[in-house]
Amino acid sequence: MDTAQGAQAIDTQAALDNASDAERANLDQVHAFYASESWLEGKTGVDALTEIDDVEFEIDRLLGEECGALGRVFKQSSEYRSCKDFLSELRARHQALVPAEPAVGVAVPIVRIVSAVANPLGFYADLLPLINDQVVNDARNFKILICGLRGESTKSDDETSWKAAALALYNRHLALNPNVEHHPFDTIWLEWYDRRLDARVIGHYARLSDVAGFLALCRNKLFPNMEFRSSFIEIELRDYYIMAYGDNLMRIQGQSGIGIWYRKRWRWDASSSILAHEVLHAVHTLYHDLLTRHEERKRDLEANEGSEEEKKEIAKLITKTAKSLSAYGNQQNKNVVSLIQNQQIAQSLEVDPFDEERLLFCFTNKVFDFKTSDFKPHFKFDYMLRNCGREWREPTDSQVERIKELMESIQPDEMSLKSLLSVLRSCLTGVRPELFIIFTGGGRNGKGVVVELIQFLLNVYALAGHLCRLTKAFKSGPNTELREMNKKRCIVWSEPEEDAMEYLRLSNVKMLTGNENQNGRGLYNEDSVTRIFGTCILECNAPPAILGDKGEAARERICFLNFPMTFTNDRQKLAANPDTYRPLDETLKSTTFKETHYCALFKLLATSPLLADVPIDKVHITEASRVQAGIYLDNNDFMPSWITENYTKLPRLVSSDAQTFVSIKELYAGFKASDKFENLTKQQKRAYNEAKFREAVMKSNAYKGHYVATSKVRIPGLFNDGYNTKDGLIDIVKNDDDMAADDQVPTLVSSASSSTCTTLADDNSPGSQDPKRHRAA
């Protein structure tokens, strides 16, 4: 190996070491293109050349945009040059077959073009007859067509004509399915509506039914004297592309880039490079078809002994057309693309149509439907833009069993395992549970492995959340941390640093888990509507402190999933505590294990019998989880927790009278004098005033049953044995640091009038007449 090759090998290895899993996966996809010709199977001639062009473009896109530094290093390698040579050889091989095929738009009969001047459906009236019976017969395609006509009717001033076209399709469908019971037409016309669909679905299905006839119809509609043309102006090319392929485009108001249906999947084309490639291909095909027509006419003239003048004219047309084709390069294509983009911006959708099917999970090659529990191909009108970036491969039984055993070793309790699997399954859907799920437990307990495995499977569906979204107030203006959550299906946060003194905010937790629509836009982005679809998970060893109202709403939202096991290589611990210690397998976090088992994890979550009775939109929560959440919130109820530290609650008496009474004012005075208050910041001290203290105590789960407003209970020995004149807490007694805990509960005594408590001043004792002893502070 020479010096240059050695340096290149070092660069390649360094790029591989620093590359992300997604970048490696994209490079593997590039390798797959030139490792075999399976992607070209069934295609010959022009179709094969088109596919080769598409693959070459896709390789350059992956290496330039998706593989990072790894792609740049690969493009300098001999392997990349071999890849280009492979594609060139394929192109040359299939180019030789093109003349033997029928000329596009000539040998195929062209559907009779009907004038649409008087037809309210316009050009779409000409396309409807192209849609074949196979399309109309299919129930899903039929519904899409009706929805498209219904959607277009809502935009049109002439609903009757669109409804009549839908009725004609309905009758065709009935004739093709005479033995199937159907709903009445008026019923489906009212019920089958999808705001994302309009008349463009007609163009899609007409092209699907008869691509040659469809394109010929478009050309003849826009260029009625095409046989005399040698070139097209940019506006004509814009109109042609939109007429022929506009249904493959989707522009959203306020967002940069465009959605494009490309290689049987929706892609977000931020730089319009895919659109430019498709426009260039469509224009070149148009010019090649024009050249074919002229050459056919030339052959006819020669065969029929046409005049010399006609032969000269057609020769000139061929020369001019060839020059126009060769002159149509990158700059002119950019101009046409720009015109298309401007029209799409003018017609952009106000509401994002993508990824609304929450129960569909997309791999690169298949889509899993949780409603039917089966796989299906990508379907254009599902409008699924995101996918996990990985290919579905049917896992082996041993791989599924390996994942099952792993989950059971992490959560040996069946109900806790059921909880864990239901949480992970929820991450696969876009149905957001109104829960904030805390994975907790000491280190080395498997929760990190679980999180890494689900994140690897989800890929772009998952997000490592910014901690500021839990610990800091939401800001106005550009909010990239919030915008990144848009339509993510799983959001995982790591615990805050203990020394950073960062607290979770319950108000933020409630917003993220309770409100789907948030106001947050990215930089250079006008769209401010952020949709929260994701299951929210906090991964921590010890639950962090949390601020905010700890009422019932919080208790319904917070849930814990404790990870009880510890994984170690310490043989002594394994032998001494086999119920809580398990052997550590360091390969579980390797890329190899994740790559070979992500499909097994998906299959386990999608088919586990343990989840058979858990609805797909629910998460199984154990009672122990709710109890742990309640204790956590009580311990973090900042001001009431100070009362717990300094006072003891007494057993309640059957009598309606209270045993003891401490006013809110007295409690607050003690709180202000405590170290807990002194350690607050100045801003926090200003916020924690007496009114805030009173409100916190009234709402506290621990003390709201002890709180009494003014004039609500009799306090024997206080307030002249009458009702309380101040608000406060009853049946609590202050702890005495010098007494044992058992001695802090006062002895109850009886009197002729009521039950009272020895902690209250005796009316006959010294100082019993001291007004300070009878006045609530």
BELWO-V739854 format. One record per residue. N is the residue number from 1. RES is the residue in three letters. D_FIRST is the distance of its C-alpha to the first C-alpha in whole Angstrom. Layout:
{{N RES D_FIRST} {N RES D_FIRST}}
This chain:
{{1 MET 0} {2 ASP 4} {3 THR 7} {4 ALA 8} {5 GLN 6} {6 GLY 6} {7 ALA 10} {8 GLN 11} {9 ALA 10} {10 ILE 12} {11 ASP 15} {12 THR 15} {13 GLN 16} {14 ALA 18} {15 ALA 20} {16 LEU 20} {17 ASP 22} {18 ASN 24} {19 ALA 25} {20 SER 28} {21 ASP 29} {22 ALA 31} {23 GLU 27} {24 ARG 25} {25 ALA 28} {26 ASN 28} {27 LEU 24} {28 ASP 25} {29 GLN 28} {30 VAL 25} {31 HIS 23} {32 ALA 27} {33 PHE 28} {34 TYR 25} {35 ALA 25} {36 SER 28} {37 GLU 31} {38 SER 33} {39 TRP 34} {40 LEU 35} {41 GLU 38} {42 GLY 41} {43 LYS 40} {44 THR 41} {45 GLY 41} {46 VAL 42} {47 ASP 42} {48 ALA 38} {49 LEU 37} {50 THR 39} {51 GLU 37} {52 ILE 33} {53 ASP 34} {54 ASP 35} {55 VAL 32} {56 GLU 30} {57 PHE 32} {58 GLU 32} {59 ILE 28} {60 ASP 28} {61 ARG 31} {62 LEU 29} {63 LEU 26} {64 GLY 28} {65 GLU 31} {66 GLU 30} {67 CYS 27} {68 GLY 27} {69 ALA 23} {70 LEU 22} {71 GLY 23} {72 ARG 22} {73 VAL 18} {74 PHE 18} {75 LYS 20} {76 GLN 17} {77 SER 14} {78 SER 13} {79 GLU 16} {80 TYR 18} {81 ARG 18} {82 SER 18} {83 CYS 21} {84 LYS 23} {85 ASP 23} {86 PHE 24} {87 LEU 27} {88 SER 28} {89 GLU 28} {90 LEU 30} {91 ARG 32} {92 ALA 33} {93 ARG 34} {94 HIS 37} {95 GLN 38} {96 ALA 39} {97 LEU 41} {98 VAL 43} {99 PRO 46} {100 ALA 47} {101 GLU 48} {102 PRO 51} {103 ALA 51} {104 VAL 51} {105 GLY 54} {106 VAL 56} {107 ALA 56} {108 VAL 57} {109 PRO 61} {110 ILE 61} {111 VAL 63} {112 ARG 67} {113 ILE 66} {114 VAL 69} {115 SER 71} {116 ALA 70} {117 VAL 73} {118 ALA 75} {119 ASN 73} {120 PRO 72} {121 LEU 69} {122 GLY 68} {123 PHE 65} {124 TYR 64} {125 ALA 67} {126 ASP 65} {127 LEU 62} {128 LEU 64} {129 PRO 65} {130 LEU 62} {131 ILE 61} {132 ASN 61} {133 ASP 63} {134 GLN 60} {135 VAL 59} {136 VAL 63} {137 ASN 63} {138 ASP 60} {139 ALA 62} {140 ARG 59} {141 ASN 59} {142 PHE 63} {143 LYS 63} {144 ILE 60} {145 LEU 62} {146 ILE 65} {147 CYS 64} {148 GLY 62} {149 LEU 66} {150 ARG 68} {151 GLY 65} {152 GLU 66} {153 SER 70} {154 THR 70} {155 LYS 68} {156 SER 71} {157 ASP 74} {158 ASP 75} {159 GLU 74} {160 THR 76} {161 SER 74} {162 TRP 71} {163 LYS 73} {164 ALA 74} {165 ALA 71} {166 ALA 70} {167 LEU 73} {168 ALA 72} {169 LEU 69} {170 TYR 70} {171 ASN 73} {172 ARG 70} {173 HIS 68} {174 LEU 72} {175 ALA 72} {176 LEU 69} {177 ASN 69} {178 PRO 73} {179 ASN 73} {180 VAL 71} {181 GLU 74} {182 HIS 73} {183 HIS 74} {184 PRO 76} {185 PHE 75} {186 ASP 76} {187 THR 75} {188 ILE 71} {189 TRP 72} {190 LEU 73} {191 GLU 70} {192 TRP 67} {193 TYR 66} {194 ASP 62} {195 ARG 62} {196 ARG 58} {197 LEU 59} {198 ASP 61} {199 ALA 62} {200 ARG 58} {201 VAL 58} {202 ILE 60} {203 GLY 57} {204 HIS 54} {205 TYR 56} {206 ALA 58} {207 ARG 54} {208 LEU 53} {209 SER 56} {210 ASP 56} {211 VAL 53} {212 ALA 54} {213 GLY 57} {214 PHE 57} {215 LEU 54} {216 ALA 57} {217 LEU 60} {218 CYS 58} {219 ARG 57} {220 ASN 61} {221 LYS 62} {222 LEU 60} {223 PHE 60} {224 PRO 64} {225 ASN 63} {226 MET 60} {227 GLU 60} {228 PHE 61} {229 ARG 58} {230 SER 55} {231 SER 54} {232 PHE 54} {233 ILE 55} {234 GLU 53} {235 ILE 56} {236 GLU 56} {237 LEU 52} {238 ARG 53} {239 ASP 56} {240 TYR 54} {241 TYR 51} {242 ILE 53} {243 MET 56} {244 ALA 53} {245 TYR 51} {246 GLY 52} {247 ASP 53} {248 ASN 49} {249 LEU 50} {250 MET 51} {251 ARG 52} {252 ILE 53} {253 GLN 55} {254 GLY 54} {255 GLN 50} {256 SER 47} {257 GLY 45} {258 ILE 47} {259 GLY 46} {260 ILE 45} {261 TRP 45} {262 TYR 42} {263 ARG 40} {264 LYS 43} {265 ARG 43} {266 TRP 44} {267 ARG 42} {268 TRP 43} {269 ASP 41} {270 ALA 41} {271 SER 40} {272 SER 42} {273 SER 38} {274 ILE 39} {275 LEU 43} {276 ALA 41} {277 HIS 39} {278 GLU 42} {279 VAL 44} {280 LEU 42} {281 HIS 42} {282 ALA 46} {283 VAL 47} {284 HIS 44} {285 THR 46} {286 LEU 49} {287 TYR 49} {288 HIS 47} {289 ASP 51} {290 LEU 53} {291 LEU 51} {292 THR 52} {293 ARG 55} {294 HIS 56} {295 GLU 54} {296 GLU 56} {297 ARG 59} {298 LYS 58} {299 ARG 58} {300 ASP 62} {301 LEU 63} {302 GLU 62} {303 ALA 63} {304 ASN 67} {305 GLU 67} {306 GLY 67} {307 SER 68} {308 GLU 66} {309 GLU 66} {310 GLU 65} {311 LYS 62} {312 LYS 61} {313 GLU 62} {314 ILE 59} {315 ALA 57} {316 LYS 57} {317 LEU 56} {318 ILE 53} {319 THR 52} {320 LYS 53} {321 THR 51} {322 ALA 48} {323 LYS 48} {324 SER 49} {325 LEU 46} {326 SER 43} {327 ALA 45} {328 TYR 45} {329 GLY 42} {330 ASN 40} {331 GLN 43} {332 GLN 46} {333 ASN 44} {334 LYS 44} {335 ASN 48} {336 VAL 49} {337 VAL 47} {338 SER 49} {339 LEU 52} {340 ILE 51} {341 GLN 50} {342 ASN 53} {343 GLN 55} {344 GLN 54} {345 ILE 54} {346 ALA 58} {347 GLN 58} {348 SER 56} {349 LEU 57} {350 GLU 59} {351 VAL 58} {352 ASP 54} {353 PRO 54} {354 PHE 51} {355 ASP 50} {356 GLU 54} {357 GLU 54} {358 ARG 53} {359 LEU 53} {360 LEU 50} {361 PHE 47} {362 CYS 44} {363 PHE 41} {364 THR 39} {365 ASN 40} {366 LYS 43} {367 VAL 46} {368 PHE 48} {369 ASP 52} {370 PHE 53} {371 LYS 57} {372 THR 56} {373 SER 54} {374 ASP 51} {375 PHE 48} {376 LYS 49} {377 PRO 47} {378 HIS 46} {379 PHE 50} {380 LYS 50} {381 PHE 53} {382 ASP 52} {383 TYR 51} {384 MET 48} {385 LEU 45} {386 ARG 43} {387 ASN 42} {388 CYS 40} {389 GLY 36} {390 ARG 36} {391 GLU 36} {392 TRP 39} {393 ARG 38} {394 GLU 41} {395 PRO 40} {396 THR 41} {397 ASP 44} {398 SER 42} {399 GLN 40} {400 VAL 44} {401 GLU 45} {402 ARG 43} {403 ILE 43} {404 LYS 47} {405 GLU 47} {406 LEU 45} {407 MET 48} {408 GLU 50} {409 SER 49} {410 ILE 49} {411 GLN 52} {412 PRO 54} {413 ASP 57} {414 GLU 58} {415 MET 60} {416 SER 57} {417 LEU 54} {418 LYS 56} {419 SER 56} {420 LEU 52} {421 LEU 52} {422 SER 54} {423 VAL 53} {424 LEU 49} {425 ARG 51} {426 SER 52} {427 CYS 49} {428 LEU 48} {429 THR 51} {430 GLY 52} {431 VAL 56} {432 ARG 56} {433 PRO 58} {434 GLU 60} {435 LEU 59} {436 PHE 57} {437 ILE 55} {438 ILE 54} {439 PHE 52} {440 THR 53} {441 GLY 52} {442 GLY 51} {443 GLY 47} {444 ARG 45} {445 ASN 47} {446 GLY 45} {447 LYS 46} {448 GLY 43} {449 VAL 41} {450 VAL 44} {451 VAL 43} {452 GLU 39} {453 LEU 39} {454 ILE 42} {455 GLN 40} {456 PHE 37} {457 LEU 39} {458 LEU 41} {459 ASN 38} {460 VAL 40} {461 TYR 43} {462 ALA 43} {463 LEU 43} {464 ALA 43} {465 GLY 46} {466 HIS 47} {467 LEU 49} {468 CYS 51} {469 ARG 52} {470 LEU 54} {471 THR 55} {472 LYS 56} {473 ALA 59} {474 PHE 58} {475 LYS 57} {476 SER 58} {477 GLY 56} {478 PRO 52} {479 ASN 51} {480 THR 48} {481 GLU 48} {482 LEU 51} {483 ARG 49} {484 GLU 46} {485 MET 48} {486 ASN 50} {487 LYS 50} {488 LYS 47} {489 ARG 48} {490 CYS 47} {491 ILE 47} {492 VAL 47} {493 TRP 47} {494 SER 46} {495 GLU 49} {496 PRO 50} {497 GLU 50} {498 GLU 53} {499 ASP 53} {500 ALA 53} {501 MET 56} {502 GLU 55} {503 TYR 58} {504 LEU 57} {505 ARG 60} {506 LEU 62} {507 SER 63} {508 ASN 59} {509 VAL 58} {510 LYS 62} {511 MET 60} {512 LEU 57} {513 THR 58} {514 GLY 62} {515 ASN 61} {516 GLU 59} {517 ASN 59} {518 GLN 58} {519 ASN 58} {520 GLY 54} {521 ARG 52} {522 GLY 49} {523 LEU 48} {524 TYR 49} {525 ASN 50} {526 GLU 54} {527 ASP 54} {528 SER 56} {529 VAL 56} {530 THR 54} {531 ARG 54} {532 ILE 54} {533 PHE 53} {534 GLY 51} {535 THR 52} {536 CYS 52} {537 ILE 51} {538 LEU 51} {539 GLU 48} {540 CYS 50} {541 ASN 51} {542 ALA 54} {543 PRO 56} {544 PRO 56} {545 ALA 59} {546 ILE 61} {547 LEU 63} {548 GLY 66} {549 ASP 69} {550 LYS 68} {551 GLY 71} {552 GLU 71} {553 ALA 68} {554 ALA 66} {555 ARG 66} {556 GLU 66} {557 ARG 63} {558 ILE 61} {559 CYS 60} {560 PHE 58} {561 LEU 55} {562 ASN 55} {563 PHE 52} {564 PRO 54} {565 MET 51} {566 THR 49} {567 PHE 45} {568 THR 44} {569 ASN 43} {570 ASP 46} {571 ARG 47} {572 GLN 51} {573 LYS 51} {574 LEU 50} {575 ALA 53} {576 ALA 55} {577 ASN 55} {578 PRO 54} {579 ASP 56} {580 THR 54} {581 TYR 50} {582 ARG 48} {583 PRO 44} {584 LEU 41} {585 ASP 38} {586 GLU 36} {587 THR 34} {588 LEU 36} {589 LYS 35} {590 SER 31} {591 THR 30} {592 THR 29} {593 PHE 33} {594 LYS 34} {595 GLU 32} {596 THR 34} {597 HIS 37} {598 TYR 38} {599 CYS 40} {600 ALA 42} {601 LEU 43} {602 PHE 44} {603 LYS 46} {604 LEU 48} {605 LEU 49} {606 ALA 50} {607 THR 52} {608 SER 53} {609 PRO 56} {610 LEU 57} {611 LEU 57} {612 ALA 59} {613 ASP 62} {614 VAL 60} {615 PRO 61} {616 ILE 57} {617 ASP 59} {618 LYS 60} {619 VAL 58} {620 HIS 60} {621 ILE 61} {622 THR 63} {623 GLU 66} {624 ALA 64} {625 SER 62} {626 ARG 65} {627 VAL 66} {628 GLN 63} {629 ALA 63} {630 GLY 67} {631 ILE 67} {632 TYR 63} {633 LEU 65} {634 ASP 69} {635 ASN 67} {636 ASN 65} {637 ASP 68} {638 PHE 68} {639 MET 72} {640 PRO 74} {641 SER 71} {642 TRP 73} {643 ILE 76} {644 THR 75} {645 GLU 74} {646 ASN 77} {647 TYR 80} {648 THR 80} {649 LYS 82} {650 LEU 85} {651 PRO 86} {652 ARG 88} {653 LEU 92} {654 VAL 93} {655 SER 96} {656 SER 95} {657 ASP 95} {658 ALA 92} {659 GLN 92} {660 THR 90} {661 PHE 89} {662 VAL 87} {663 SER 87} {664 ILE 84} {665 LYS 85} {666 GLU 85} {667 LEU 82} {668 TYR 80} {669 ALA 82} {670 GLY 80} {671 PHE 77} {672 LYS 77} {673 ALA 78} {674 SER 75} {675 ASP 71} {676 LYS 70} {677 PHE 71} {678 GLU 71} {679 ASN 67} {680 LEU 67} {681 THR 66} {682 LYS 69} {683 GLN 68} {684 GLN 68} {685 LYS 71} {686 ARG 73} {687 ALA 71} {688 TYR 73} {689 ASN 76} {690 GLU 79} {691 ALA 79} {692 LYS 76} {693 PHE 76} {694 ARG 79} {695 GLU 77} {696 ALA 74} {697 VAL 77} {698 MET 79} {699 LYS 76} {700 SER 74} {701 ASN 74} {702 ALA 75} {703 TYR 78} {704 LYS 79} {705 GLY 82} {706 HIS 83} {707 TYR 84} {708 VAL 87} {709 ALA 88} {710 THR 92} {711 SER 95} {712 LYS 93} {713 VAL 94} {714 ARG 97} {715 ILE 96} {716 PRO 99} {717 GLY 99} {718 LEU 98} {719 PHE 99} {720 ASN 102} {721 ASP 101} {722 GLY 101} {723 TYR 98} {724 ASN 95} {725 THR 95} {726 LYS 91} {727 ASP 88} {728 GLY 86} {729 LEU 85} {730 ILE 87} {731 ASP 87} {732 ILE 84} {733 VAL 85} {734 LYS 83} {735 ASN 81} {736 ASP 83} {737 ASP 80} {738 ASP 83} {739 MET 84} {740 ALA 82} {741 ALA 81} {742 ASP 83} {743 ASP 86} {744 GLN 85} {745 VAL 86} {746 PRO 90} {747 THR 93} {748 LEU 95} {749 VAL 99} {750 SER 101} {751 SER 104} {752 ALA 107} {753 SER 105} {754 SER 101} {755 SER 98} {756 THR 97} {757 CYS 95} {758 THR 95} {759 THR 93} {760 LEU 95} {761 ALA 98} {762 ASP 101} {763 ASP 104} {764 ASN 106} {765 SER 104} {766 PRO 104} {767 GLY 102} {768 SER 102} {769 GLN 104} {770 ASP 101} {771 PRO 100} {772 LYS 96} {773 ARG 96} {774 HIS 97} {775 ARG 95} {776 ALA 92} {777 ALA 90}}
